[in-house]
Amino acid sequence: MRLKTFAQGLGALALCVTVAVAHAAEPLKIGFIYVGPVGESGWSYSHDVGRKAIEEKFGDKVKTTFVESVPEGADAERVLRNLAQQGHRVIFTTSFGFMNQTLKVARQQPKVVFQHATGYKTLKNVGVYDIRTYEGAYLAGVVAGKVTKSNKLGVVASIPIPEVIRNINAYTLGARSVNPAVTTKVVWVNKWYDPGKEREAALAMIAQGVDVLMQNTDSSAVVQSAQDKGVYAFGWDSDMSKAGPKAHLAASILYWGVHYNKVVEDVLNGKWKTGQAWLGLKEGAIDLAAFNKDLPADIQKLVQERKQAIISGKGPVFAGPLKDQSGKMMLAAGKSMLDPDKLAMNWYVEGVEGAVPK
């Protein structure tokens, strides 16, 4: 699930022939498969909000459906094949672990447009897409660095792939940009959605003095744990303030509808072509929002300033001088990290404790 690497590079888009769609008189059938339950927050929830954005924009021109809690394996292939056979002409597969199943079914269904979230393999009828989640993590770090009392931050991390490592690093860089004394602890749960393990990881770090938590997992258990223990946390992928209104500082919210509406519009107009999309603050695909009402106005103002700097290109998240935890210079002063290097990131920045799992 999620982005592992765009090994082929964002610059080399694999453009090809447009995939034809059904006659305009019939609604375009669009299917989604989710790795977790839709629920009220988190990764799958945010994708479902994107699905609803399609319905709102296109009305009776489209008909959408979704299948939730689909395991990453043989079940995904079965679900995909069923959706294609039921006449869905566009199918969004919203987890990195669906990649091989998406490619297999797409080869069998050349007239169906497939869009795979966070993947890196394309076909004539398979495009890939993701959101620059590290931008939201960086902004959350700026807030965390301002509010922490212990100077100990924590991250409940899912799977040790570049996407997650990148988010941990961005969170730490954001915090240390306003508070150089900050360090970040990481506990890996090796699952995308497991409320029990997420809670255990959060409580373990809180017991070690961590007073601001971020997560790269899908449930609201981290926010709930922070609420119970009187510390702070951030919503991830969506607003999670209902789970812990006092603990919830802000949320890194994903707006998948930005991409979904573009894909559907291109398909309806016969202009869709395969390729890779990595959207961020600049495109309105992510934002740090849902701020706690008690968060000081000057901190919220600082977040907006940093946000505009990222959008303008004047304040990139990964900029030199940038060192890893051993002190090795990874990016020289005055340099900005290129996307291929971000996408292959497998090391921690200064301030992150522990080692990257192998």
Summary of the structure (lengths in Angstrom):
residues: 358
radius of gyration: 20.1
end to end distance: 17.7
largest distance: 62.3
contacts: 1309
relative contact order: 0.16
helix: 38%
strand: 21%
